[in-house]
Amino acid sequence: MKTYQAQDIRNVAFVGHGGSGKTTLTEAILFTAGIIKRQGDTEEGNTISDFGKEEIDRGISIGTSLIPVEWNDKKINILDTPGYYDFVGETYGALRASEGAILVVDASSGVQVGTEKAWKLLEDNGRPRFIFLNKMDKENVDFDKLMDELKEKFGDKIFPFALPISVGEDEEFKGIVNVRDEIAYEYIDGQRKEIPLREDEIEAIKDIREGMMEKVAETDDELLEKYFAGEPFSTEEIAKGVRDSMANGELVPVFLGSAEKRIGIDYLLSVINRYIPSPLDVEIYAGKDKDDEEVQRKVNTKEPFSAIVFKTIVDPFVGKLSLFKVGSGKLTQDTEVYNANKETSERLGGLFVLRGKEQIEVSEILPGDIGATSKLNKTETGDTLCDKKNITTYRPLKYPEPTLFMAVEPKSKGDEEKIGTSLQRLMEEDPTFTLERNKDTKQLLIGGQGNMQLTVIKDKLKNAFGVDVVLSTPKTSYKETIKNSSDVQGKHKKQSGGAGQYGDVYMKFEPCDEEFIFEEKIFGGSVPRNYFQAVEKGIRDSLDKGVLAGYPVVNIKATLYDGSYHPVDSNDMAFRMAASMAFKKGVEAAKPILLEPIMKLDVLVPEDYMGDVMGDINKRRGRVLGMEQQEDGTQLIVGEVPQAEILEYTIDLRSMTQARGSFSMEFVRYDEVPSNMAEKLIQELQNE
């Protein structure tokens, strides 16, 4: 593959609802561009994009695939992203590496929840885009109805740049009308031929084209004068006007076709070249220098080298691959790069571009282009690579917080250590999932965006690293405390021939605001000072296991105020045992209770689902604290809910809102568990 300058590169992310046909569209493009001889099929598991075992088994995209294509002396880097929201982190990375996007819509299904989510991501990231209506060949597709739906959801910026051509009595979709050039194309076996426009098509084009020219005129004062003077625009003026209007977020063109039948695919490639911005259009990338001052890098080979790593692929056989986009300067095989985030130099393990899993070796990567390398040991997704003499650090990638956690444990004993190291490797590949050890329950937890993501991680552990694991709902981190005060004696006396053991303490236990307080108020030396530390340790050791259900004990104050000792038989161990006995008696006498973690819940939902979501929060023993309408019309519901009631809230909220709801949560405090529930929990523990 030859080297391309920034003005001849188009980095474009394919986004949209799962099943809208993004991967099939990519296959159609590869076939149309002459790169493959046979178009792959996701159901057959033979596409270039979806090459991982987990993707082939499920017939869906799980990771973003980079697919470079050459068309009319331009290089198009397609970033084929997953449509399922569990893998949204892949879309975050793809959007960081692209200047534009194509929102792929299934014409037979219309606007779906994944369409809406992808649109919001594009809006949040300010990405110029157009819509491609795929599957126009399916039955009962109503183009006019689709356009009305798109405008209703996304506003008047939606504008048709192509119209469908249907022929025969059954009105089979056969081609497209190019509105800009007023040309009709019919496709047979993916090959197009120009055909005459029908009268109804000429009439339809007239109004649409007038609106298109108005949009173009609004981008430039000179063009506006030309428009009012009735002078026609040149082809380049129209293209520039469309690009500018797209860049300003004022225009979203709509194109259409069928990836399966390769209708409109060559035209799609042409409009990608024509309307998607090149890296040169962005011109400048802003970062920080070594002194944390703002520095600007131009998309130019004469600038110091800088690049952002937007994706990592981990393979136990191939090793680690880092995908990056060069912002400035150029990268050659012998370049020693500096990781500005890790403050360390790294040596490239080769230089290549990826097409699916195929590695195509190249001698250099120029600014604006996307490349890959291996064996960057310290480098992670989101890191900046740069010239050591000209430090540049770009804004790191920000991912959504995990909302679903599962406990993970090995099926075979002895795999505990292997689980940890394997999961660490997978975290390099997928930064949206987390790994942590719950210090209270001692469980190893993985967190992610949903059940499918965590199931895929489980499968990857087995397929790639040979570790078979079980996922289960995590235990809740309950705690215990006391509501009253108590005054008890703890006496440990043991005589078994020779030196014995003797420790005797009188202690008071009472609630407090701090996690634990130990005090001594001994007068007259009834307990020698050198045993105070042993008494405190005996209490601290006992805090790990409460008397009700064995959960940690918190918010308790223990005061040692009296006791007795034996000059020969007393020792540290005896007083630790005495303190432990006093603790058990004291807590039992001070009305022990169970505490549960309470989480603050921020739920974003469309207004239609407010009632259901609020009612559900109440059913979960929660309470709604307030509501706030957002700029996009959604409602923010703020509430507090016991953690035990929302362990699988991600799954339940998706079901309630048709996947249109989202939420975040954070720990607030511990509250008392209702007595009826506490009794049930204690009973369950005793039955284990």
PELINVEN-V796519 format. One record per backbone hydrogen bond with DSSP energy under -0.5 kcal/mol. NH is the residue of the N-H (numbers start at 1). CO is the residue of the C=O. If there is no record, write none. Layout:
NH;CO / NH;CO
This chain:
8;5 / 9;6 / 10;75 / 12;10 / 12;77 / 13;100 / 14;79 / 15;13 / 15;102 / 17;104 / 18;83 / 20;17 / 25;21 / 26;22 / 27;23 / 28;24 / 29;25 / 30;26 / 31;27 / 32;28 / 33;29 / 34;31 / 35;30 / 36;30 / 45;41 / 46;41 / 51;49 / 56;52 / 57;53 / 58;54 / 59;55 / 60;55 / 65;80 / 67;65 / 67;78 / 68;354 / 69;76 / 71;74 / 74;71 / 75;8 / 76;69 / 76;74 / 77;10 / 77;75 / 78;67 / 78;76 / 79;12 / 80;65 / 80;78 / 81;14 / 81;79 / 87;84 / 88;85 / 90;87 / 91;87 / 91;88 / 92;88 / 93;89 / 94;90 / 95;91 / 96;92 / 97;93 / 98;94 / 98;95 / 99;11 / 100;11 / 101;128 / 102;13 / 103;101 / 103;130 / 104;15 / 104;102 / 105;132 / 107;105 / 107;134 / 109;106 / 110;106 / 116;112 / 117;113 / 118;114 / 119;115 / 120;116 / 121;117 / 122;118 / 123;119 / 124;120 / 125;121 / 126;122 / 126;123 / 127;122 / 128;99 / 128;126 / 130;101 / 131;253 / 132;103 / 133;131 / 133;255 / 134;105 / 134;132 / 136;257 / 138;135 / 141;138 / 142;140 / 143;141 / 146;142 / 147;143 / 148;144 / 149;145 / 150;146 / 151;147 / 152;148 / 153;149 / 154;150 / 155;151 / 158;155 / 159;252 / 161;254 / 162;254 / 163;177 / 165;175 / 166;164 / 167;172 / 171;168 / 172;167 / 174;165 / 175;165 / 176;185 / 177;163 / 178;176 / 178;183 / 179;161 / 179;177 / 180;161 / 182;178 / 183;178 / 184;195 / 185;176 / 186;193 / 187;174 / 188;191 / 191;188 / 193;186 / 195;184 / 202;198 / 203;199 / 204;200 / 205;201 / 206;202 / 207;203 / 208;204 / 209;205 / 210;206 / 211;207 / 212;208 / 213;209 / 214;210 / 215;211 / 216;212 / 217;213 / 218;214 / 219;216 / 220;217 / 224;220 / 225;221 / 226;222 / 227;223 / 228;224 / 229;225 / 230;227 / 231;226 / 238;234 / 239;235 / 240;236 / 241;237 / 242;238 / 243;239 / 244;240 / 245;241 / 246;242 / 247;243 / 248;244 / 249;246 / 250;245 / 251;245 / 252;157 / 254;159 / 255;131 / 257;133 / 258;263 / 262;258 / 263;258 / 264;262 / 268;264 / 269;265 / 270;266 / 271;267 / 272;268 / 273;269 / 274;270 / 275;271 / 276;271 / 276;272 / 279;6 / 281;278 / 282;278 / 282;279 / 283;279 / 284;282 / 285;297 / 287;295 / 288;393 / 289;293 / 292;289 / 295;287 / 297;285 / 299;283 / 300;298 / 303;300 / 306;328 / 307;385 / 308;325 / 309;383 / 310;308 / 310;323 / 311;323 / 313;321 / 315;313 / 315;319 / 319;315 / 321;313 / 322;373 / 323;311 / 323;321 / 324;371 / 325;308 / 326;369 / 327;306 / 328;306 / 329;300 / 331;365 / 333;363 / 335;332 / 337;335 / 337;346 / 338;386 / 339;344 / 340;338 / 340;384 / 341;384 / 343;339 / 344;339 / 346;337 / 348;335 / 349;374 / 352;372 / 353;360 / 355;358 / 356;66 / 358;355 / 360;353 / 360;358 / 361;359 / 362;351 / 365;331 / 367;329 / 368;326 / 369;366 / 371;324 / 372;352 / 373;322 / 375;320 / 377;375 / 382;309 / 383;380 / 385;307 / 386;338 / 387;305 / 387;390 / 390;387 / 393;288 / 403;448 / 404;448 / 405;647 / 406;446 / 407;472 / 408;444 / 409;470 / 411;468 / 412;468 / 415;412 / 419;415 / 420;416 / 421;417 / 422;418 / 423;419 / 424;420 / 425;421 / 426;422 / 427;423 / 428;424 / 428;425 / 429;425 / 430;426 / 433;430 / 434;447 / 436;445 / 438;436 / 438;443 / 439;437 / 442;438 / 445;436 / 445;443 / 446;406 / 447;434 / 448;404 / 454;450 / 455;451 / 456;452 / 457;453 / 458;454 / 459;455 / 460;456 / 461;457 / 462;458 / 463;459 / 464;460 / 465;460 / 465;461 / 466;462 / 467;461 / 468;466 / 469;467 / 470;409 / 472;407 / 474;405 / 478;476 / 479;595 / 480;552 / 481;593 / 483;590 / 483;591 / 484;590 / 486;509 / 488;507 / 490;505 / 492;503 / 493;491 / 494;501 / 501;494 / 502;569 / 503;492 / 504;564 / 505;490 / 506;562 / 507;488 / 508;559 / 509;486 / 510;557 / 512;555 / 517;556 / 519;558 / 521;560 / 526;523 / 531;528 / 532;529 / 535;531 / 536;532 / 537;533 / 538;534 / 539;535 / 540;536 / 541;537 / 542;538 / 543;539 / 543;540 / 544;541 / 545;542 / 546;551 / 550;546 / 553;543 / 554;480 / 555;515 / 556;515 / 557;510 / 558;517 / 559;508 / 560;519 / 560;558 / 561;506 / 561;559 / 562;506 / 564;504 / 570;566 / 575;571 / 576;572 / 577;573 / 578;574 / 579;575 / 580;576 / 581;577 / 582;578 / 583;579 / 584;580 / 585;581 / 586;582 / 587;583 / 588;584 / 589;585 / 590;587 / 591;588 / 593;481 / 595;479 / 596;671 / 598;669 / 599;641 / 600;666 / 601;639 / 602;600 / 602;664 / 603;601 / 603;637 / 604;602 / 604;662 / 605;603 / 605;635 / 609;606 / 610;607 / 613;609 / 614;610 / 615;611 / 616;612 / 617;613 / 618;614 / 619;615 / 620;616 / 621;618 / 622;617 / 623;640 / 625;638 / 626;638 / 628;636 / 630;634 / 633;630 / 635;605 / 636;628 / 637;603 / 637;635 / 638;626 / 638;636 / 639;601 / 639;637 / 640;623 / 641;599 / 642;620 / 643;597 / 645;642 / 646;643 / 649;646 / 652;648 / 653;649 / 654;650 / 655;651 / 656;652 / 657;653 / 658;654 / 658;655 / 659;654 / 660;657 / 662;604 / 664;602 / 666;600 / 668;598 / 669;598 / 671;596 / 673;594 / 677;674 / 678;674 / 679;675 / 680;676 / 681;677 / 682;678 / 683;679 / 684;680 / 685;681 / 686;682 / 687;683 / 688;684 / 688;685
